[in-house]
Amino acid sequence: MININQLIRNNIKNLQAYSSARDEFTGTEGIFLDANENPFGTLNRYPDPHQKALKAALAAIKNVQPNEIFLGNGSDEVIDLSFRIFCEPGKDKALTFTPTYGMYDVSAAINNIELVKIPLNAAFQINWDVVLPLKDDAAIKLIFVCSPNNPTGNNINNIEKLLQHFNAMVVVDEAYIDFSDAPSFINLIQQYPNLIVSQTFSKARGLAAARVGIAYGSSDIISYYNKVKPPYNISALNQEAALVALQNNQQTNVEIQTILNEKEKLIVALGTLPIVKKIYPSAANFILVAFDDANATYEKLVAQQVITRNRKSVVNNCIRITVGAPNENDALMKALQQLNNTQN
Ligand SMILES: *Cc1c(COP(=O)(O)O)cnc(C)c1O
């Protein structure tokens, strides 16, 4: 059985967490002269540092306990804190599978952690022959696996092998899970003490502007995230926005279904264009598409005010296209058809 305690940096284990005014007195009734706030106004009070209302709502929906939930200022905070909790700068390493989300690399560099990058195979799956022997590298304390993966769009298979074989924390980044048929790993947080599941309000929940990310894990692990985070990392406005988004679950589901229908339509339409060389399978709300000349296509789309993500440097001649609203997808296809006609 994996010993999670061995994976926590000593300074984090020994850290005395900041105790805020809102920690010391947790009631809601009274005259508050404890936090040096301005007594006037509507946004004048510090927010709940423990985000209790939002965690209670999430716990009910996801069938976990509130103490198995950490809320971050976007999942980007979950990624950064993961490095800070588990990896000793200049000494420990993290592992990921490329091409994938760029923040793992940036966050590793900021924290002075070596990120070992193992290329996914031609099907964008983990190359186990290369990856499994790395379990003997004791410096690898943290693994990031993104599924569905950004920018390739596919679900990653057999992630449990990482949880079973590595003496490391495994962060499964499920930013796009709501668009996928694959089951979430949330149900396995009790079974695997080294599992952290990262989700976000930024994609399917439609709250990218609010910056609310989520980590699910055993209460032991989650307690370290809570200890390390800045006390008021989620503003009152953003806690409220996320709570409202959860209450609008039905609306979110309608939007997800619309996006998935639009994706299927886009895949068919893109398939008719000679400048399109390959459309990769997608379990997310975007499609990775290989073109004759990704740079030229990208630039010509920009000229038509259609902005896509040029991933040419990551996957040969590929552009990542977010599935938009029906009129936006129509505009994309119109621009691509024009471009196709001028190039042939
Ligand atoms: C968009 C995205 C996120 C979301 O990050 P936030 O900070 O929550 O907005 C996380 N992981 C991946 C792989 C993403 O593509």
The ligand as an ORCA input file, in Angstrom:
! r2SCAN-3c Opt
* xyz 0 1
  C      -8.963     24.522    -20.006
  C      -8.238     23.501    -19.214
  C      -8.220     23.544    -17.826
  C      -8.975     24.616    -17.110
  O      -8.164     25.440    -16.420
  P      -8.874     26.519    -15.459
  O      -7.701     27.108    -14.769
  O      -9.779     25.744    -14.545
  O      -9.619     27.464    -16.318
  C      -7.553     22.569    -17.124
  N      -6.938     21.570    -17.754
  C      -6.960     21.473    -19.087
  C      -6.321     20.331    -19.739
  C      -7.603     22.437    -19.849
  O      -7.583     22.342    -21.188
*
